[in-house]
Amino acid sequence: MHPLRIALAQLAPRLGVLDDNLAAHRRGLAEARSGGAGLVVFPELGLTGYQLQDLAAEVAMRVDDPRLLSLAEETAGMSAVVSFVEEADDHRLFISAALLEDGEVRFVHRKLFLPTYGLFDERRFFAAGDRLRAVESRIGARLGLAVCEDFWHLAVPETLALDGAQILINVSSSPGRDLAAIHEVGLGTAASWRTLMRTYAQLTTSFVVFCNRVGMDETISFWGGSEVIAPTGEAVFTAPLFDEGLHFVDIELGDVRRERIGLPLLRDERPELHLRELRRIIAERTGMAIDAASEAPDGAERPARRGEPEQS
């Protein structure tokens, strides 16, 4: 199996200037192609900038928008992940990441978790996605797409890996809080992200690809530090902080097979146990009645309800 060359496009998109950002993506695709990349990954909202607020509707595109389809045409013989504001048929707006392959929009993931705390205010302007799927790719591996905050929720990488993803791709616009605090907050954020990515890579025995933007939107700075992590949890590549650039990384997809055979964590996961206990937790939180007999394994005693003593 030949190595897969990944290009991390650590860009600084211009806020709300869709045409300029489309042109920058075309240049990135052309440079990645000339460098032999099979997969190019751009950051969250790389086509629009992040701090859009009331500009979101102005730069939104449907998945059949000619501008997005034209960008997809630049991916003949390669794959790319791009992120934009998607407008649905019912006019809801989503932060989306699209897999473009062989000239087509192959798959779209809508951001599931919208942070609305601290400097984040996404739920005021966007709807949350409600589907999580891995997707087969032309590169010979299943991909799992996620957008920024999605990776701060354990179920996302786990579900994608259980659905067959071998490469987990997170596109991000992770900021520092302001200019005065960027070195402290930005670097602290970088340390947290690196801990997450190494943990997810090792526990799911998958490659993790993280592409974070740089530059500024108004007073918000973005720190970059894009990475590729191996299924062992070791960093294959780490991009510089704060600097724009296109970075090439070679990986061996066979490393996933080797690690999953040697460390069969996914094989030993028990999603049926997880599902059963989640149903119990949801029922307890909402006050919904559950059929305890049907929830217990055959031959087992009914589990104690909250407030009851455990059975001996």
Residue, then its C-alpha position, 0 to 999 in steps of 0.5 A: m500500500h502506497p503512503l497517503r500524502i495529506a495537505l493541511a491548509q492552515l489558512a487565514p480566511r477573510l471574514g465574509v469575503l466568500d470570493d477571496n476565500l474560494a480563490a484561496h481554496r483553489r490555490g491551495l488545491a492546486e498547490a496540494r495537487s502539485g505536491g502529490a497530495g491525495l487528501v487536502v484538509f481546510p479549516e472550519l468555515g475556511l470559505t467564510g471566516y468564523q465570527l460571522q454573526d449576522l453575515a452568516a445568511e449572506v455567505a450561506m450556500r446550498v450544497d448545489d450552489p454553483r460556487l461550491l460545485s465549481l470548487a469541487e471540480e478542482t478535486a478531480g483525482m483527489s479528495a478535499v474537506v472544506s467548511f462553509v455555512e450551509e443553507a438547508d431547504d428549510h433555510r436553517l443555517f449550519i456550520s458544515a464540512a463537505l468531502l469533495e472528491d473527483g469533482e463532486v460533493r460526496f458527503v456533508h457533515r453538519k456541526l453537532f455541538l454549537p458552543t454558546y459560552g465564553l466568547f462563543d455564540e453559535r446557537r444564536f445563528f446556527a442550527a445543530g446537525d443531527r446525524l453522525r456517519a463515517v463515509e467511504s473515500r476514494i483514498g482507500a479508507r473510511l473517513g469520519l468528519a467532525v467540526c471543532e466543538d464536536f471533538w469536545h464530546l466523547a461520543v463523536p470520535e467513538t461513534l465514527a470509529l465504530d462506524g468504520a472510520q480509520i481517519l478522524i478529521n476535525v476542522s477547527s477555528s479554535p481561538g484565543r480570547d483577545l489580543a492581550a491574552i493570545h499567548e496564554v490562552g492560545l497556547g493553553t488551548a493548543a495543549s488541551w487540543r493535543t491531549l484530546m487528539r492523542t487520546y482519541a487516536q490511541l483509544t480508537t486506533s485511528f489517524v486523527v487529522f486536525c486542521n485549525r485556522v490562523g489569522m484574525d476575525e476582528t479582535i479574535s486570534f486563531w492559533g493554528g497548530s494543525e496536526v496529524i496523529a498516528p493510531t498509536g497516539e504519537a504525533v506524526f506532524t505538528a504545524p507552527l502556531f499562528d503562521e499560515g501555510l500548506h503542510f504536507v504529511d505522509i501516512e501509511l494507512g496500513d498502520v491502522r490495521r497493524e494497531r487494531i490487530g495488536l490493540p483490539l480496543l474497538r473490537d472489545e467495545r460494547p455498544e449494546l451495553h452503552l446503549r442500554e445504560l444510556r436508555r436507563i440514564i435518559a429515562e431517569r433524567t426525564g422521569m420516563a418509565i422503563d421496562a426494567a425486565s426488558e433492560a436486564p440481560d436474560g437470567a439477571e435480576r432487575p436493576a435497582r431503580r434510583g433510590e432503591p437499595e442494590q440487590s445482593 
